[in-house]
Amino acid sequence: MLSTETRLRLEEIIDRLATGQTVSLEERIQLKKYSVHIPFVAGKVAQALRRREAFEV
């Protein structure tokens, strides 16, 4: 279970990832750590990467 603060922080990082903004290595490590254990986060990260890919084309 994620705390509200953690969920909001992850969503902010995922939004930046989706729009092609800078995401630090530490933030990417956090995303990976949570996405391994929480399928909801993994789905949001995958969705963000698809959005970024469509944005870049």
LINUR-V300033 format. One record per residue. N is the residue number from 0. RES is the residue in three letters. PSI is psi in radians with two decimals (NA if undefined). OMEGA is omega as a letter, one per 30 degrees, with the letter a starting at -180 (none if undefined). Layout:
N/RES/PSI/OMEGA
N/RES/PSI/OMEGA
//
This chain:
0/MET/2.36/l
1/LEU/2.50/l
2/SER/2.81/l
3/THR/-0.72/a
4/GLU/-0.78/l
5/THR/-0.77/l
6/ARG/-0.78/l
7/LEU/-0.69/l
8/ARG/-0.75/l
9/LEU/-0.72/l
10/GLU/-0.65/l
11/GLU/-0.73/l
12/ILE/-0.75/a
13/ILE/-0.69/l
14/ASP/-0.73/l
15/ARG/-0.66/l
16/LEU/-0.73/a
17/ALA/-0.56/a
18/THR/0.03/l
19/GLY/0.23/l
20/GLN/2.99/a
21/THR/2.30/l
22/VAL/2.15/a
23/SER/2.87/l
24/LEU/-0.73/l
25/GLU/-0.72/l
26/GLU/-0.67/l
27/ARG/-0.64/l
28/ILE/-0.73/l
29/GLN/-0.80/l
30/LEU/-0.78/l
31/LYS/-0.78/a
32/LYS/-0.82/a
33/TYR/-0.61/a
34/SER/-0.44/l
35/VAL/-0.63/a
36/HIS/-0.35/a
37/ILE/1.85/a
38/PRO/-0.57/l
39/PHE/-0.75/l
40/VAL/-0.72/l
41/ALA/-0.71/l
42/GLY/-0.71/l
43/LYS/-0.67/l
44/VAL/-0.78/l
45/ALA/-0.73/l
46/GLN/-0.72/l
47/ALA/-0.71/l
48/LEU/-0.65/l
49/ARG/-0.73/l
50/ARG/-0.73/l
51/ARG/-0.70/l
52/GLU/-0.74/l
53/ALA/-0.59/l
54/PHE/-0.65/a
55/GLU/-0.37/a
56/VAL/NA/none
//
